[in-house]
Amino acid sequence: MDRLKLIKLLNLTLSENDGEALSATRKINYFIKENNIKWEDILNRKPEIRQPEKDEYAILHMNLMKERSYSQELQNNFKFSKTILKYLLLFVFILIVVIILK
């Protein structure tokens, strides 16, 4: 059982639904029994701190650049749409003026 699943199950023990809370407690206890560990082992375990690999930094950086590029693209599309709308409104205004002046 990984740490995140354990945390999720521990949170479920706080459920207002008694069946859900009991089931989560039993799953945790089953895991402890099957793996011959004690609650002390779980509670006294120091968190694992893992440094990301250099490749992970490159991937994160690449994803960030893609998001920025996508954001910039959306902004450019919005500006273009805004410009089109202005010209369309100007055209409609001129059309109305021409119709009225006839």
N, CA, C and O atoms as CSV, one atom per row, in Angstrom:
chain,resi,resn,atom,element,x,y,z
A,1,MET,N,N,0.865,-1.177,0.000
A,1,MET,CA,C,0.000,0.000,0.000
A,1,MET,C,C,0.900,1.224,0.000
A,1,MET,O,O,1.791,1.356,0.839
A,2,ASP,N,N,0.664,2.088,-0.921
A,2,ASP,CA,C,1.492,3.277,-0.937
A,2,ASP,C,C,0.971,4.315,0.055
A,2,ASP,O,O,-0.145,4.219,0.565
A,3,ARG,N,N,1.789,5.272,0.296
A,3,ARG,CA,C,1.494,6.302,1.302
A,3,ARG,C,C,0.209,7.082,0.986
A,3,ARG,O,O,-0.576,7.384,1.884
A,4,LEU,N,N,0.004,7.403,-0.295
A,4,LEU,CA,C,-1.195,8.167,-0.675
A,4,LEU,C,C,-2.475,7.367,-0.428
A,4,LEU,O,O,-3.487,7.912,0.014
A,5,LYS,N,N,-2.411,6.063,-0.721
A,5,LYS,CA,C,-3.589,5.217,-0.478
A,5,LYS,C,C,-3.867,5.116,1.022
A,5,LYS,O,O,-5.019,5.146,1.456
A,6,LEU,N,N,-2.787,4.996,1.811
A,6,LEU,CA,C,-2.943,4.952,3.269
A,6,LEU,C,C,-3.584,6.244,3.778
A,6,LEU,O,O,-4.484,6.205,4.616
A,7,ILE,N,N,-3.126,7.369,3.279
A,7,ILE,CA,C,-3.698,8.663,3.682
A,7,ILE,C,C,-5.176,8.736,3.309
A,7,ILE,O,O,-6.001,9.205,4.093
A,8,LYS,N,N,-5.503,8.267,2.106
A,8,LYS,CA,C,-6.900,8.263,1.664
A,8,LYS,C,C,-7.764,7.404,2.591
A,8,LYS,O,O,-8.858,7.804,2.989
A,9,LEU,N,N,-7.249,6.214,2.926
A,9,LEU,CA,C,-8.003,5.335,3.821
A,9,LEU,C,C,-8.141,5.942,5.222
A,9,LEU,O,O,-9.198,5.840,5.846
A,10,LEU,N,N,-7.083,6.564,5.704
A,10,LEU,CA,C,-7.159,7.209,7.021
A,10,LEU,C,C,-8.200,8.330,7.009
A,10,LEU,O,O,-8.930,8.510,7.984
A,11,ASN,N,N,-8.269,9.076,5.920
A,11,ASN,CA,C,-9.294,10.120,5.809
A,11,ASN,C,C,-10.703,9.525,5.781
A,11,ASN,O,O,-11.646,10.107,6.317
A,12,LEU,N,N,-10.830,8.354,5.147
A,12,LEU,CA,C,-12.143,7.697,5.095
A,12,LEU,C,C,-12.613,7.236,6.475
A,12,LEU,O,O,-13.813,7.075,6.700
A,13,THR,N,N,-11.672,7.024,7.399
A,13,THR,CA,C,-12.081,6.612,8.747
A,13,THR,C,C,-12.833,7.725,9.468
A,13,THR,O,O,-13.470,7.474,10.491
A,14,LEU,N,N,-12.769,8.948,8.951
A,14,LEU,CA,C,-13.490,10.082,9.542
A,14,LEU,C,C,-14.889,10.272,8.946
A,14,LEU,O,O,-15.611,11.201,9.307
A,15,SER,N,N,-15.250,9.381,8.036
A,15,SER,CA,C,-16.531,9.493,7.341
A,15,SER,C,C,-17.717,9.421,8.308
A,15,SER,O,O,-17.668,8.723,9.321
A,16,GLU,N,N,-18.758,10.140,7.981
A,16,GLU,CA,C,-20.011,10.075,8.737
A,16,GLU,C,C,-20.707,8.735,8.516
A,16,GLU,O,O,-21.499,8.284,9.344
A,17,ASN,N,N,-20.396,8.112,7.387
A,17,ASN,CA,C,-20.955,6.811,7.047
A,17,ASN,C,C,-20.161,5.744,7.805
A,17,ASN,O,O,-18.995,5.497,7.499
A,18,ASP,N,N,-20.796,5.119,8.786
A,18,ASP,CA,C,-20.103,4.143,9.637
A,18,ASP,C,C,-19.541,2.967,8.846
A,18,ASP,O,O,-18.452,2.480,9.149
A,19,GLY,N,N,-20.270,2.513,7.844
A,19,GLY,CA,C,-19.806,1.387,7.035
A,19,GLY,C,C,-18.531,1.730,6.286
A,19,GLY,O,O,-17.607,0.920,6.203
A,20,GLU,N,N,-18.492,2.931,5.744
A,20,GLU,CA,C,-17.318,3.381,5.010
A,20,GLU,C,C,-16.113,3.515,5.944
A,20,GLU,O,O,-15.007,3.098,5.602
A,21,ALA,N,N,-16.335,4.095,7.117
A,21,ALA,CA,C,-15.251,4.274,8.095
A,21,ALA,C,C,-14.729,2.916,8.574
A,21,ALA,O,O,-13.520,2.716,8.684
A,22,LEU,N,N,-15.630,2.004,8.853
A,22,LEU,CA,C,-15.234,0.670,9.319
A,22,LEU,C,C,-14.468,-0.076,8.231
A,22,LEU,O,O,-13.454,-0.717,8.508
A,23,SER,N,N,-14.951,0.009,7.007
A,23,SER,CA,C,-14.292,-0.662,5.897
A,23,SER,C,C,-12.871,-0.136,5.706
A,23,SER,O,O,-11.947,-0.917,5.475
A,24,ALA,N,N,-12.695,1.166,5.798
A,24,ALA,CA,C,-11.361,1.756,5.652
A,24,ALA,C,C,-10.444,1.285,6.771
A,24,ALA,O,O,-9.284,0.952,6.527
A,25,THR,N,N,-10.954,1.254,7.987
A,25,THR,CA,C,-10.159,0.791,9.136
A,25,THR,C,C,-9.741,-0.658,8.943
A,25,THR,O,O,-8.597,-1.024,9.210
A,26,ARG,N,N,-10.671,-1.476,8.480
A,26,ARG,CA,C,-10.355,-2.894,8.271
A,26,ARG,C,C,-9.326,-3.086,7.157
A,26,ARG,O,O,-8.458,-3.953,7.266
A,27,LYS,N,N,-9.410,-2.297,6.097
A,27,LYS,CA,C,-8.432,-2.401,5.014
A,27,LYS,C,C,-7.037,-2.042,5.513
A,27,LYS,O,O,-6.059,-2.698,5.154
A,28,ILE,N,N,-6.943,-1.010,6.333
A,28,ILE,CA,C,-5.650,-0.625,6.894
A,28,ILE,C,C,-5.110,-1.733,7.792
A,28,ILE,O,O,-3.944,-2.111,7.686
A,29,ASN,N,N,-5.955,-2.248,8.670
A,29,ASN,CA,C,-5.519,-3.306,9.579
A,29,ASN,C,C,-5.149,-4.580,8.818
A,29,ASN,O,O,-4.208,-5.273,9.208
A,30,TYR,N,N,-5.863,-4.898,7.752
A,30,TYR,CA,C,-5.554,-6.074,6.937
A,30,TYR,C,C,-4.164,-5.915,6.317
A,30,TYR,O,O,-3.362,-6.849,6.307
A,31,PHE,N,N,-3.898,-4.724,5.804
A,31,PHE,CA,C,-2.592,-4.447,5.207
A,31,PHE,C,C,-1.465,-4.630,6.237
A,31,PHE,O,O,-0.434,-5.237,5.946
A,32,ILE,N,N,-1.683,-4.101,7.425
A,32,ILE,CA,C,-0.678,-4.197,8.491
A,32,ILE,C,C,-0.424,-5.658,8.847
A,32,ILE,O,O,0.726,-6.073,8.991
A,33,LYS,N,N,-1.489,-6.433,8.989
A,33,LYS,CA,C,-1.358,-7.842,9.365
A,33,LYS,C,C,-0.669,-8.646,8.267
A,33,LYS,O,O,0.224,-9.441,8.559
A,34,GLU,N,N,-1.065,-8.456,7.019
A,34,GLU,CA,C,-0.508,-9.226,5.908
A,34,GLU,C,C,0.975,-8.935,5.687
A,34,GLU,O,O,1.709,-9.806,5.218
A,35,ASN,N,N,1.422,-7.737,6.014
A,35,ASN,CA,C,2.813,-7.352,5.780
A,35,ASN,C,C,3.680,-7.413,7.031
A,35,ASN,O,O,4.827,-6.965,7.032
A,36,ASN,N,N,3.112,-7.977,8.097
A,36,ASN,CA,C,3.851,-8.127,9.353
A,36,ASN,C,C,4.536,-6.839,9.809
A,36,ASN,O,O,5.713,-6.828,10.167
A,37,ILE,N,N,3.770,-5.773,9.783
A,37,ILE,CA,C,4.305,-4.510,10.294
A,37,ILE,C,C,3.441,-4.042,11.454
A,37,ILE,O,O,2.378,-4.601,11.723
A,38,LYS,N,N,3.911,-3.017,12.130
A,38,LYS,CA,C,3.183,-2.483,13.281
A,38,LYS,C,C,2.799,-1.039,12.990
A,38,LYS,O,O,3.351,-0.378,12.110
A,39,TRP,N,N,1.828,-0.582,13.771
A,39,TRP,CA,C,1.434,0.814,13.653
A,39,TRP,C,C,2.636,1.732,13.895
A,39,TRP,O,O,2.752,2.782,13.264
A,40,GLU,N,N,3.517,1.341,14.795
A,40,GLU,CA,C,4.702,2.142,15.093
A,40,GLU,C,C,5.566,2.327,13.849
A,40,GLU,O,O,6.142,3.390,13.618
A,41,ASP,N,N,5.639,1.247,13.046
A,41,ASP,CA,C,6.438,1.328,11.814
A,41,ASP,C,C,5.868,2.386,10.863
A,41,ASP,O,O,6.609,3.121,10.210
A,42,ILE,N,N,4.559,2.444,10.804
A,42,ILE,CA,C,3.910,3.405,9.912
A,42,ILE,C,C,4.037,4.829,10.469
A,42,ILE,O,O,4.374,5.765,9.743
A,43,LEU,N,N,3.764,4.970,11.750
A,43,LEU,CA,C,3.743,6.305,12.341
A,43,LEU,C,C,5.133,6.903,12.537
A,43,LEU,O,O,5.284,8.124,12.495
A,44,ASN,N,N,6.140,6.079,12.748
A,44,ASN,CA,C,7.491,6.579,12.967
A,44,ASN,C,C,8.326,6.661,11.698
A,44,ASN,O,O,9.477,7.097,11.733
A,45,ARG,N,N,7.756,6.248,10.595
A,45,ARG,CA,C,8.490,6.261,9.328
A,45,ARG,C,C,8.714,7.687,8.858
A,45,ARG,O,O,7.787,8.497,8.820
A,46,LYS,N,N,9.951,7.981,8.501
A,46,LYS,CA,C,10.265,9.320,7.997
A,46,LYS,C,C,9.811,9.401,6.543
A,46,LYS,O,O,9.933,8.437,5.787
A,47,PRO,N,N,9.289,10.556,6.165
A,47,PRO,CA,C,8.839,10.684,4.769
A,47,PRO,C,C,10.010,10.572,3.798
A,47,PRO,O,O,11.119,11.037,4.060
A,48,GLU,N,N,9.721,9.945,2.681
A,48,GLU,CA,C,10.745,9.805,1.654
A,48,GLU,C,C,10.785,11.090,0.838
A,48,GLU,O,O,9.771,11.548,0.311
A,49,ILE,N,N,11.957,11.644,0.750
A,49,ILE,CA,C,12.130,12.853,-0.062
A,49,ILE,C,C,12.968,12.448,-1.265
A,49,ILE,O,O,14.133,12.071,-1.141
A,50,ARG,N,N,12.360,12.534,-2.396
A,50,ARG,CA,C,13.037,12.115,-3.619
A,50,ARG,C,C,13.278,13.336,-4.490
A,50,ARG,O,O,12.369,14.123,-4.755
A,51,GLN,N,N,14.510,13.475,-4.925
A,51,GLN,CA,C,14.844,14.567,-5.829
A,51,GLN,C,C,14.458,14.162,-7.248
A,51,GLN,O,O,14.753,13.046,-7.674
A,52,PRO,N,N,13.812,15.043,-7.971
A,52,PRO,CA,C,13.460,14.706,-9.357
A,52,PRO,C,C,14.715,14.498,-10.207
A,52,PRO,O,O,15.749,15.128,-9.984
A,53,GLU,N,N,14.602,13.627,-11.154
A,53,GLU,CA,C,15.694,13.392,-12.098
A,53,GLU,C,C,15.810,14.605,-13.021
A,53,GLU,O,O,14.867,15.383,-13.167
A,54,LYS,N,N,16.977,14.749,-13.636
A,54,LYS,CA,C,17.178,15.871,-14.560
A,54,LYS,C,C,16.173,15.818,-15.701
A,54,LYS,O,O,15.696,16.853,-16.166
A,55,ASP,N,N,15.852,14.605,-16.151
A,55,ASP,CA,C,14.874,14.459,-17.232
A,55,ASP,C,C,13.508,14.978,-16.799
A,55,ASP,O,O,12.777,15.560,-17.601
A,56,GLU,N,N,13.162,14.763,-15.522
A,56,GLU,CA,C,11.869,15.242,-15.024
A,56,GLU,C,C,11.818,16.761,-15.048
A,56,GLU,O,O,10.784,17.347,-15.368
A,57,TYR,N,N,12.945,17.407,-14.705
A,57,TYR,CA,C,12.992,18.871,-14.787
A,57,TYR,C,C,12.787,19.337,-16.217
A,57,TYR,O,O,12.074,20.307,-16.473
A,58,ALA,N,N,13.423,18.631,-17.148
A,58,ALA,CA,C,13.283,18.991,-18.559
A,58,ALA,C,C,11.835,18.830,-19.010
A,58,ALA,O,O,11.309,19.679,-19.731
A,59,ILE,N,N,11.195,17.747,-18.589
A,59,ILE,CA,C,9.794,17.512,-18.960
A,59,ILE,C,C,8.892,18.583,-18.355
A,59,ILE,O,O,8.013,19.119,-19.029
A,60,LEU,N,N,9.119,18.893,-17.061
A,60,LEU,CA,C,8.319,19.941,-16.415
A,60,LEU,C,C,8.504,21.275,-17.115
A,60,LEU,O,O,7.541,22.007,-17.342
A,61,HIS,N,N,9.762,21.593,-17.460
A,61,HIS,CA,C,10.041,22.853,-18.143
A,61,HIS,C,C,9.353,22.884,-19.506
A,61,HIS,O,O,8.762,23.893,-19.890
A,62,MET,N,N,9.436,21.763,-20.236
A,62,MET,CA,C,8.811,21.686,-21.552
A,62,MET,C,C,7.298,21.854,-21.445
A,62,MET,O,O,6.693,22.560,-22.252
A,63,ASN,N,N,6.686,21.210,-20.453
A,63,ASN,CA,C,5.238,21.338,-20.266
A,63,ASN,C,C,4.852,22.771,-19.918
A,63,ASN,O,O,3.835,23.280,-20.387
A,64,LEU,N,N,5.672,23.415,-19.093
A,64,LEU,CA,C,5.407,24.807,-18.730
A,64,LEU,C,C,5.478,25.701,-19.960
A,64,LEU,O,O,4.652,26.596,-20.135
A,65,MET,N,N,6.466,25.453,-20.805
A,65,MET,CA,C,6.607,26.256,-22.028
A,65,MET,C,C,5.414,26.022,-22.961
A,65,MET,O,O,4.933,26.957,-23.600
A,66,LYS,N,N,4.938,24.773,-23.037
A,66,LYS,CA,C,3.759,24.483,-23.868
A,66,LYS,C,C,2.544,25.232,-23.350
A,66,LYS,O,O,1.778,25.801,-24.128
A,67,GLU,N,N,2.367,25.231,-22.012
A,67,GLU,CA,C,1.225,25.926,-21.421
A,67,GLU,C,C,1.313,27.418,-21.682
A,67,GLU,O,O,0.310,28.054,-22.005
A,68,ARG,N,N,2.512,27.985,-21.543
A,68,ARG,CA,C,2.677,29.413,-21.818
A,68,ARG,C,C,2.394,29.718,-23.278
A,68,ARG,O,O,1.751,30.717,-23.600
A,69,SER,N,N,2.885,28.839,-24.170
A,69,SER,CA,C,2.664,29.026,-25.601
A,69,SER,C,C,1.176,28.947,-25.913
A,69,SER,O,O,0.651,29.746,-26.689
A,70,TYR,N,N,0.499,27.974,-25.301
A,70,TYR,CA,C,-0.939,27.814,-25.513
A,70,TYR,C,C,-1.685,29.040,-24.988
A,70,TYR,O,O,-2.622,29.523,-25.623
A,71,SER,N,N,-1.265,29.534,-23.836
A,71,SER,CA,C,-1.890,30.710,-23.252
A,71,SER,C,C,-1.698,31.919,-24.173
A,71,SER,O,O,-2.624,32.699,-24.397
A,72,GLN,N,N,-0.491,32.055,-24.694
A,72,GLN,CA,C,-0.208,33.162,-25.621
A,72,GLN,C,C,-1.054,33.033,-26.881
A,72,GLN,O,O,-1.561,34.025,-27.405
A,73,GLU,N,N,-1.200,31.797,-27.361
A,73,GLU,CA,C,-2.012,31.549,-28.546
A,73,GLU,C,C,-3.478,31.935,-28.292
A,73,GLU,O,O,-4.128,32.529,-29.153
A,74,LEU,N,N,-3.986,31.592,-27.105
A,74,LEU,CA,C,-5.358,31.972,-26.766
A,74,LEU,C,C,-5.514,33.492,-26.719
A,74,LEU,O,O,-6.509,34.038,-27.197
A,75,GLN,N,N,-4.528,34.164,-26.141
A,75,GLN,CA,C,-4.583,35.624,-26.076
A,75,GLN,C,C,-4.571,36.224,-27.479
A,75,GLN,O,O,-5.314,37.164,-27.761
A,76,ASN,N,N,-3.725,35.681,-28.359
A,76,ASN,CA,C,-3.673,36.175,-29.732
A,76,ASN,C,C,-4.996,35.935,-30.457
A,76,ASN,O,O,-5.478,36.803,-31.186
A,77,ASN,N,N,-5.582,34.749,-30.253
A,77,ASN,CA,C,-6.875,34.449,-30.874
A,77,ASN,C,C,-7.953,35.394,-30.365
A,77,ASN,O,O,-8.813,35.830,-31.131
A,78,PHE,N,N,-7.909,35.710,-29.072
A,78,PHE,CA,C,-8.890,36.634,-28.501
A,78,PHE,C,C,-8.738,38.017,-29.108
A,78,PHE,O,O,-9.729,38.662,-29.451
A,79,LYS,N,N,-7.493,38.477,-29.243
A,79,LYS,CA,C,-7.247,39.796,-29.836
A,79,LYS,C,C,-7.737,39.830,-31.278
A,79,LYS,O,O,-8.340,40.810,-31.716
A,80,PHE,N,N,-7.469,38.745,-32.017
A,80,PHE,CA,C,-7.916,38.669,-33.406
A,80,PHE,C,C,-9.436,38.692,-33.491
A,80,PHE,O,O,-10.003,39.395,-34.328
A,81,SER,N,N,-10.098,37.927,-32.627
A,81,SER,CA,C,-11.564,37.889,-32.610
A,81,SER,C,C,-12.134,39.258,-32.255
A,81,SER,O,O,-13.141,39.687,-32.819
A,82,LYS,N,N,-11.491,39.928,-31.331
A,82,LYS,CA,C,-11.931,41.261,-30.915
A,82,LYS,C,C,-11.817,42.238,-32.093
A,82,LYS,O,O,-12.708,43.063,-32.301
A,83,THR,N,N,-10.742,42.149,-32.852
A,83,THR,CA,C,-10.540,43.018,-34.011
A,83,THR,C,C,-11.597,42.727,-35.073
A,83,THR,O,O,-12.170,43.653,-35.647
A,84,ILE,N,N,-11.853,41.463,-35.335
A,84,ILE,CA,C,-12.880,41.078,-36.316
A,84,ILE,C,C,-14.236,41.634,-35.895
A,84,ILE,O,O,-14.981,42.166,-36.718
A,85,LEU,N,N,-14.550,41.507,-34.610
A,85,LEU,CA,C,-15.823,42.000,-34.102
A,85,LEU,C,C,-15.933,43.514,-34.283
A,85,LEU,O,O,-16.998,44.012,-34.647
A,86,LYS,N,N,-14.860,44.244,-34.036
A,86,LYS,CA,C,-14.879,45.705,-34.220
A,86,LYS,C,C,-15.192,46.055,-35.675
A,86,LYS,O,O,-16.028,46.915,-35.948
A,87,TYR,N,N,-14.503,45.369,-36.622
A,87,TYR,CA,C,-14.746,45.655,-38.040
A,87,TYR,C,C,-16.148,45.249,-38.465
A,87,TYR,O,O,-16.766,45.920,-39.292
A,88,LEU,N,N,-16.646,44.172,-37.914
A,88,LEU,CA,C,-18.009,43.740,-38.222
A,88,LEU,C,C,-19.024,44.762,-37.728
A,88,LEU,O,O,-19.979,45.083,-38.434
A,89,LEU,N,N,-18.818,45.274,-36.514
A,89,LEU,CA,C,-19.715,46.306,-35.987
A,89,LEU,C,C,-19.632,47.583,-36.807
A,89,LEU,O,O,-20.650,48.231,-37.048
A,90,LEU,N,N,-18.434,47.951,-37.238
A,90,LEU,CA,C,-18.265,49.128,-38.079
A,90,LEU,C,C,-19.001,48.937,-39.400
A,90,LEU,O,O,-19.662,49.856,-39.885
A,91,PHE,N,N,-18.888,47.744,-39.982
A,91,PHE,CA,C,-19.585,47.441,-41.229
A,91,PHE,C,C,-21.098,47.547,-41.049
A,91,PHE,O,O,-21.784,48.144,-41.878
A,92,VAL,N,N,-21.610,46.974,-39.978
A,92,VAL,CA,C,-23.050,47.029,-39.700
A,92,VAL,C,C,-23.485,48.482,-39.507
A,92,VAL,O,O,-24.534,48.884,-40.010
A,93,PHE,N,N,-22.695,49.266,-38.790
A,93,PHE,CA,C,-23.025,50.679,-38.573
A,93,PHE,C,C,-23.083,51.423,-39.904
A,93,PHE,O,O,-24.019,52.187,-40.142
A,94,ILE,N,N,-22.092,51.208,-40.778
A,94,ILE,CA,C,-22.062,51.871,-42.094
A,94,ILE,C,C,-23.245,51.418,-42.933
A,94,ILE,O,O,-23.853,52.224,-43.636
A,95,LEU,N,N,-23.572,50.143,-42.865
A,95,LEU,CA,C,-24.710,49.609,-43.615
A,95,LEU,C,C,-26.010,50.264,-43.152
A,95,LEU,O,O,-26.855,50.608,-43.978
A,96,ILE,N,N,-26.175,50.436,-41.857
A,96,ILE,CA,C,-27.380,51.065,-41.317
A,96,ILE,C,C,-27.445,52.531,-41.772
A,96,ILE,O,O,-28.509,53.008,-42.166
A,97,VAL,N,N,-26.338,53.228,-41.719
A,97,VAL,CA,C,-26.288,54.629,-42.150
A,97,VAL,C,C,-26.661,54.742,-43.618
A,97,VAL,O,O,-27.434,55.625,-43.991
A,98,VAL,N,N,-26.119,53.854,-44.466
A,98,VAL,CA,C,-26.423,53.880,-45.904
A,98,VAL,C,C,-27.897,53.614,-46.128
A,98,VAL,O,O,-28.521,54.277,-46.956
A,99,ILE,N,N,-28.467,52.662,-45.412
A,99,ILE,CA,C,-29.893,52.344,-45.568
A,99,ILE,C,C,-30.751,53.532,-45.136
A,99,ILE,O,O,-31.743,53.852,-45.791
A,100,ILE,N,N,-30.381,54.172,-44.057
A,100,ILE,CA,C,-31.154,55.316,-43.547
A,100,ILE,C,C,-31.068,56.494,-44.502
A,100,ILE,O,O,-32.066,57.189,-44.695
A,101,LEU,N,N,-29.914,56.746,-45.107
A,101,LEU,CA,C,-29.721,57.873,-46.006
A,101,LEU,C,C,-30.378,57.697,-47.366
A,101,LEU,O,O,-30.550,58.679,-48.087
A,102,LYS,N,N,-30.745,56.497,-47.732
A,102,LYS,CA,C,-31.395,56.270,-49.033
A,102,LYS,C,C,-32.764,56.811,-49.068
A,102,LYS,O,O,-33.445,56.702,-50.088
